[in-house]
Amino acid sequence: MLVDVHAHLDVEEFDKDREEVLRKCRIVVVNAGVDLKSSMASLNMARSYPNVVPAVGLHPEFVEKADLELEKVLELIKEAPIISEVGLDFYWIKEEKLRKKQVEMLGRFMEEGERQRKALVIHSRGGLRDILEMVTSYKVKFVIHAYEGSIKDAIRVHELGGFVSIPPIIVRDKVRRTVAEKIPLESILTETDSPFMGPDRYRNEPCNVAITLMELAKLRKQDVREIEEKIQDNFKGIMEPYFSLSGANLTNK
Ligand SMILES: [Zn+2]
C-alpha cells in the first residue's frame, strides 16, 4: 500500500473528483489542516473516506490567526491521530515578533504531541535548525514534510529518530535526490503535499507517491516493493498506538 503522509485534499481543487482521486490506487492519505476551518474539514473527510487519516494543525504562515484559532485547534488534537500542518516558516515570515510566535506555537503543538503521544508532521522553511533543537526537548515522533535540507541535516533527523518525507517533485530536484539516495530507509516517508509540489506543473495527487517510489528504487538500486513495504512499516510506526492498517482500510483499534 502507498503512503501519502502529507496532503491537502480538502481544498477546492479536489471538489469535483475527491472520491475518484482517493480510489485510484491503494493508498493511505494523511490530510493536513492548515487552520481551524481546514482542520475541521480534515476530520470530516476522514469520516467519509476510510483511507484518509485526519491531521489537525495551524500552519506557521498563518501565525497571525493564532490569537483567534490556536486554542481551538489544540482542542481538536484529541480527535486526530496526527498533528499537522505545524512548523516554522522563516521564508515568508520575516518579522521577528511573528517568528517568535511561530516558535511558541510549535512548542504548544509539541507539548500536546508528547502528552497525547501523537506524531507531528512538520513544515520547515528556513527553520530546520530551530526545529531540531526543539524536538530534543520533547518526547515526540516527528516527520519533516517535503524535506528540502542538506544531507547533513537529514542525518541529524535520522539520529533524532525522525523522518524526512519525500514528494514526487524529487524527479526534478537534485538536492532531494541526494538525500533520498543516502539517508537510511528507516527514516524515509513519502508524501505529495497535493495539490502542490507535483512532478510536473499540473495538480498533484496522492497516487503520484508511486512516482517517488520508482525514483527511490532507481536511486537506491533497490526493489520498489521492498521500499514500499518498508515505508508502510515506517508509517505504522508513527501511527501507533492509534490505528492498525488492514488491507486498503484503516480501522480503529
Ligand atoms: Zn502542506
Residues whose N, C-alpha, C, O or C-beta is under 5 A from the ligand:
A	BS01	ZN	E85 D193
